[in-house]
Amino acid sequence: MKILKSVLVIFSIGIYTLNINAQSPDDLIGYWLSEEKDGQIQIYKKNGKYFGKLIWIEEPNEKDGSPKLDDKNPDEKLRNRKVQGLEILKDFSFDKKEDEWSGGTIYDPESGKTYKAFMWFENGNTNLLQLRGYFGFSLLGRTTEWTREKAQWKH
């Protein structure tokens, strides 16, 4: 009987620990400051997937005062869009098995390139978002860390 009790206690502790580290898919939703602290991204859910919009940038205007445009976009028709307000994260889904958001893309308006990407919280810390953008294989990419913000910055 003592062995059974011990097994039940260990099992209960294991389940409790799993629940602490498990994250909800919607933990991703909110405001995030880029690693360079030069942009704020709002991540939201639409049609069951996760998207992110660049809602604030440190330098929204060119030297002449005109708004920064998406002038590096490979699609010439999109080059007149303002960078501030661009949807840069698209089509992410939560992968419960991997405990990450994947299957989406991230757009870099500075280069005009779109990369495959996935995101996760390291060690269950829902205030630090790891985002890996890559070209081809995930080994050929870069990881950046975004910090959760409590609210949208005033701009």
C-alpha positions as YAML, in Angstrom:
chain: A
units: angstrom
residues:
- id: 1
  name: MET
  ca: [0.00, 0.00, 0.00]
- id: 2
  name: LYS
  ca: [2.89, 2.38, 0.76]
- id: 3
  name: ILE
  ca: [4.26, 1.84, -2.74]
- id: 4
  name: LEU
  ca: [0.88, 2.68, -4.28]
- id: 5
  name: LYS
  ca: [0.67, 5.88, -2.20]
- id: 6
  name: SER
  ca: [4.18, 6.88, -3.26]
- id: 7
  name: VAL
  ca: [3.39, 6.28, -6.92]
- id: 8
  name: LEU
  ca: [0.18, 8.32, -6.65]
- id: 9
  name: VAL
  ca: [1.98, 11.21, -4.94]
- id: 10
  name: ILE
  ca: [4.74, 11.25, -7.57]
- id: 11
  name: PHE
  ca: [2.16, 11.02, -10.36]
- id: 12
  name: SER
  ca: [0.15, 13.89, -8.86]
- id: 13
  name: ILE
  ca: [3.24, 16.08, -8.55]
- id: 14
  name: GLY
  ca: [4.17, 15.28, -12.16]
- id: 15
  name: ILE
  ca: [0.72, 16.23, -13.46]
- id: 16
  name: TYR
  ca: [0.75, 19.44, -11.40]
- id: 17
  name: THR
  ca: [4.18, 20.37, -12.80]
- id: 18
  name: LEU
  ca: [3.02, 19.73, -16.37]
- id: 19
  name: ASN
  ca: [0.04, 22.03, -15.83]
- id: 20
  name: ILE
  ca: [2.28, 24.81, -14.51]
- id: 21
  name: ASN
  ca: [4.50, 24.72, -17.62]
- id: 22
  name: ALA
  ca: [1.70, 24.11, -20.11]
- id: 23
  name: GLN
  ca: [0.63, 27.24, -21.86]
- id: 24
  name: SER
  ca: [-2.62, 28.29, -23.35]
- id: 25
  name: PRO
  ca: [-2.58, 29.05, -27.08]
- id: 26
  name: ASP
  ca: [-3.97, 32.52, -26.34]
- id: 27
  name: ASP
  ca: [-1.03, 33.38, -24.01]
- id: 28
  name: LEU
  ca: [0.56, 34.79, -27.15]
- id: 29
  name: ILE
  ca: [-2.08, 37.51, -27.53]
- id: 30
  name: GLY
  ca: [-0.98, 40.97, -26.47]
- id: 31
  name: TYR
  ca: [1.59, 43.68, -27.06]
- id: 32
  name: TRP
  ca: [5.27, 42.90, -27.61]
- id: 33
  name: LEU
  ca: [8.38, 45.07, -27.79]
- id: 34
  name: SER
  ca: [11.00, 43.96, -30.31]
- id: 35
  name: GLU
  ca: [14.43, 42.92, -29.09]
- id: 36
  name: GLU
  ca: [15.93, 46.13, -30.48]
- id: 37
  name: LYS
  ca: [13.17, 48.10, -28.72]
- id: 38
  name: ASP
  ca: [12.42, 49.93, -31.97]
- id: 39
  name: GLY
  ca: [8.96, 48.50, -32.60]
- id: 40
  name: GLN
  ca: [5.85, 47.31, -30.81]
- id: 41
  name: ILE
  ca: [3.83, 44.45, -32.24]
- id: 42
  name: GLN
  ca: [0.24, 43.60, -31.36]
- id: 43
  name: ILE
  ca: [-0.45, 39.87, -31.63]
- id: 44
  name: TYR
  ca: [-4.09, 38.91, -32.03]
- id: 45
  name: LYS
  ca: [-6.23, 36.02, -33.16]
- id: 46
  name: LYS
  ca: [-8.46, 35.98, -36.23]
- id: 47
  name: ASN
  ca: [-10.15, 33.04, -37.90]
- id: 48
  name: GLY
  ca: [-8.48, 30.66, -35.42]
- id: 49
  name: LYS
  ca: [-4.92, 31.74, -36.29]
- id: 50
  name: TYR
  ca: [-2.48, 34.23, -34.81]
- id: 51
  name: PHE
  ca: [-1.30, 37.40, -36.54]
- id: 52
  name: GLY
  ca: [0.82, 40.38, -35.55]
- id: 53
  name: LYS
  ca: [0.70, 44.01, -36.59]
- id: 54
  name: LEU
  ca: [3.55, 46.53, -36.24]
- id: 55
  name: ILE
  ca: [1.63, 49.21, -34.36]
- id: 56
  name: TRP
  ca: [4.50, 51.44, -33.27]
- id: 57
  name: ILE
  ca: [7.96, 52.10, -34.68]
- id: 58
  name: GLU
  ca: [10.61, 54.33, -33.21]
- id: 59
  name: GLU
  ca: [11.11, 56.26, -36.43]
- id: 60
  name: PRO
  ca: [7.81, 56.24, -38.36]
- id: 61
  name: ASN
  ca: [8.87, 59.00, -40.74]
- id: 62
  name: GLU
  ca: [11.59, 59.62, -43.28]
- id: 63
  name: LYS
  ca: [13.96, 62.60, -42.86]
- id: 64
  name: ASP
  ca: [11.63, 64.74, -44.99]
- id: 65
  name: GLY
  ca: [8.72, 64.01, -42.62]
- id: 66
  name: SER
  ca: [6.89, 61.65, -44.94]
- id: 67
  name: PRO
  ca: [5.82, 58.29, -43.49]
- id: 68
  name: LYS
  ca: [8.16, 55.33, -43.93]
- id: 69
  name: LEU
  ca: [6.81, 53.14, -46.69]
- id: 70
  name: ASP
  ca: [7.15, 49.45, -47.44]
- id: 71
  name: ASP
  ca: [9.44, 50.40, -50.33]
- id: 72
  name: LYS
  ca: [11.51, 47.20, -50.25]
- id: 73
  name: ASN
  ca: [8.47, 44.97, -50.82]
- id: 74
  name: PRO
  ca: [9.03, 42.65, -53.80]
- id: 75
  name: ASP
  ca: [5.45, 43.37, -54.90]
- id: 76
  name: GLU
  ca: [5.57, 46.83, -56.47]
- id: 77
  name: LYS
  ca: [1.85, 47.33, -55.79]
- id: 78
  name: LEU
  ca: [2.51, 47.14, -52.03]
- id: 79
  name: ARG
  ca: [5.39, 49.59, -51.86]
- id: 80
  name: ASN
  ca: [3.14, 52.55, -51.00]
- id: 81
  name: ARG
  ca: [1.93, 50.99, -47.71]
- id: 82
  name: LYS
  ca: [3.04, 52.63, -44.47]
- id: 83
  name: VAL
  ca: [5.40, 50.43, -42.43]
- id: 84
  name: GLN
  ca: [3.64, 51.39, -39.21]
- id: 85
  name: GLY
  ca: [0.46, 49.34, -39.22]
- id: 86
  name: LEU
  ca: [1.78, 46.47, -41.37]
- id: 87
  name: GLU
  ca: [0.70, 42.96, -40.53]
- id: 88
  name: ILE
  ca: [4.14, 41.32, -40.18]
- id: 89
  name: LEU
  ca: [3.14, 38.00, -38.54]
- id: 90
  name: LYS
  ca: [0.68, 35.77, -40.39]
- id: 91
  name: ASP
  ca: [-1.07, 32.42, -40.06]
- id: 92
  name: PHE
  ca: [0.41, 30.92, -36.88]
- id: 93
  name: SER
  ca: [-1.26, 27.95, -35.23]
- id: 94
  name: PHE
  ca: [-0.57, 26.52, -31.81]
- id: 95
  name: ASP
  ca: [1.12, 23.12, -31.85]
- id: 96
  name: LYS
  ca: [0.25, 21.59, -28.49]
- id: 97
  name: LYS
  ca: [2.71, 18.72, -28.91]
- id: 98
  name: GLU
  ca: [5.65, 21.06, -29.55]
- id: 99
  name: ASP
  ca: [4.28, 23.76, -27.20]
- id: 100
  name: GLU
  ca: [4.87, 26.44, -29.84]
- id: 101
  name: TRP
  ca: [3.15, 28.50, -32.51]
- id: 102
  name: SER
  ca: [4.21, 27.45, -35.98]
- id: 103
  name: GLY
  ca: [3.18, 27.32, -39.63]
- id: 104
  name: GLY
  ca: [3.32, 31.08, -40.00]
- id: 105
  name: THR
  ca: [5.51, 33.72, -41.55]
- id: 106
  name: ILE
  ca: [7.21, 36.92, -40.49]
- id: 107
  name: TYR
  ca: [7.75, 39.82, -42.86]
- id: 108
  name: ASP
  ca: [10.78, 42.10, -42.48]
- id: 109
  name: PRO
  ca: [9.95, 45.52, -43.95]
- id: 110
  name: GLU
  ca: [13.63, 46.58, -43.74]
- id: 111
  name: SER
  ca: [14.60, 43.94, -46.31]
- id: 112
  name: GLY
  ca: [11.26, 43.20, -47.97]
- id: 113
  name: LYS
  ca: [11.71, 39.49, -47.20]
- id: 114
  name: THR
  ca: [9.23, 37.03, -45.73]
- id: 115
  name: TYR
  ca: [10.49, 34.13, -43.65]
- id: 116
  name: LYS
  ca: [8.90, 30.99, -42.26]
- id: 117
  name: ALA
  ca: [8.77, 31.26, -38.49]
- id: 118
  name: PHE
  ca: [7.77, 29.69, -35.20]
- id: 119
  name: MET
  ca: [7.44, 31.12, -31.69]
- id: 120
  name: TRP
  ca: [7.62, 29.77, -28.15]
- id: 121
  name: PHE
  ca: [8.01, 30.74, -24.51]
- id: 122
  name: GLU
  ca: [11.29, 29.57, -23.02]
- id: 123
  name: ASN
  ca: [10.74, 27.67, -19.76]
- id: 124
  name: GLY
  ca: [7.10, 28.75, -19.62]
- id: 125
  name: ASN
  ca: [7.95, 32.45, -19.17]
- id: 126
  name: THR
  ca: [4.98, 34.09, -20.90]
- id: 127
  name: ASN
  ca: [6.61, 37.54, -20.75]
- id: 128
  name: LEU
  ca: [9.50, 36.65, -23.09]
- id: 129
  name: LEU
  ca: [8.62, 35.44, -26.56]
- id: 130
  name: GLN
  ca: [11.23, 33.62, -28.64]
- id: 131
  name: LEU
  ca: [10.67, 34.01, -32.36]
- id: 132
  name: ARG
  ca: [12.74, 32.15, -34.95]
- id: 133
  name: GLY
  ca: [12.56, 33.25, -38.56]
- id: 134
  name: TYR
  ca: [14.26, 31.08, -41.13]
- id: 135
  name: PHE
  ca: [14.76, 30.47, -44.80]
- id: 136
  name: GLY
  ca: [14.36, 26.85, -45.88]
- id: 137
  name: PHE
  ca: [15.44, 24.96, -42.76]
- id: 138
  name: SER
  ca: [15.08, 26.28, -39.22]
- id: 139
  name: LEU
  ca: [18.87, 25.90, -38.80]
- id: 140
  name: LEU
  ca: [19.28, 28.67, -41.38]
- id: 141
  name: GLY
  ca: [17.70, 31.47, -39.45]
- id: 142
  name: ARG
  ca: [17.80, 33.86, -36.55]
- id: 143
  name: THR
  ca: [16.07, 33.90, -33.18]
- id: 144
  name: THR
  ca: [14.97, 37.12, -31.55]
- id: 145
  name: GLU
  ca: [13.38, 37.73, -28.16]
- id: 146
  name: TRP
  ca: [10.39, 39.99, -27.68]
- id: 147
  name: THR
  ca: [9.26, 41.36, -24.32]
- id: 148
  name: ARG
  ca: [5.60, 41.55, -23.29]
- id: 149
  name: GLU
  ca: [4.18, 45.04, -22.83]
- id: 150
  name: LYS
  ca: [1.18, 45.75, -20.62]
- id: 151
  name: ALA
  ca: [-0.50, 48.03, -23.11]
- id: 152
  name: GLN
  ca: [-0.24, 49.68, -26.48]
- id: 153
  name: TRP
  ca: [2.24, 52.54, -26.54]
- id: 154
  name: LYS
  ca: [0.83, 55.98, -27.17]
- id: 155
  name: HIS
  ca: [1.94, 57.32, -30.50]
...
